[in-house]
Amino acid sequence: MKIGTWNVNGIRKRSSEVLSWIDREEPDVVCLQETKAALNQVPQHIVDVAGYHCHWHGHAGYSGVALFLRAKTFPDAPVFVPPPFDHETRIVCAEVGSVVVGSVYGPNGGKDYVAKIEFWKELVLWAAELREAGKHLVLSGDFNIARLEIDVHPMLRKPMIGQSVEERTLFEQFLSHGLVDVHRRVDPDNDRLFTWWAPWRNLRQRDIGWRLDYVAASDALVDERVHCVAYREYGTSDHGPVIAHLRDTPA
């Protein structure tokens, strides 16, 4: 199962880039974040992508996510639903058999840190409930937390939102419910797995960034063949897309 996730920072600006990326990669699951558009604002040529079940979950302005499932892989039309704690069109998921796939845009926390912590606490509880119910979660997107110290360039490491002990603790609690940070599993010691670069001082060209975009997958979907890659060179968003390959079915 091939998962593609990308914070596009505005689908109206980058719809053609997203279509080209989907055509090139042909992911089984496409997760988009920061679409910044209600359904009637999404460019018509990408509302329904050929060969995919498509769902847009957003409103005009900030936030918004989308989730596409490839019809060849998932022939039955899925039901797309946000979890109960989603109050800002930040997360949507679909349940296919025992697998739950989702696209998430975690709160930044800069304007409301308390709300970010509450979101993560609810996310942890949700992951626990899914595991208890025998479900296998694959949640991909912009988590807006640098999970580990090496997930931030040394020049940018400092006590701040996105790098706090509280946020990182919640991230680990989330993973503790049978989930794997796929990219870090594949490349445990690489200190340049960045997926976001501030848009100034040529930080992207210099690869001085943060790792904020993740594929978190049930350990039953991760084996020795799994791999994951981030594409710093692709697209004009301030985030690069991430592609991961998982097992087709839980072990």
Buried (B, 14 or more C-beta within 10 A) or exposed (E): BBBBBBBBBBBEBBBEBBBEBBEEBBBBBBBBBBBBBBBEBBBEEBBEBEBBBBBBBBBEEBBBBBBBBBBEBBEEEBEBBBBEBBEBBBBBBBBBEBBBBBBBBBBBBEEEBEBBBBBBBBBBBBBBEBBEEEBBBBBBBBBBBBBBEBBBBEEBBEEEBBBBEEBBEBBEBBBEBBBBBBBBBBBEEEBBBBBBBEEEEEBBEEEBBBBBBBBBBBBBBBEEEBBBBBBBEBBEBBBBBBBBBBBEEBE
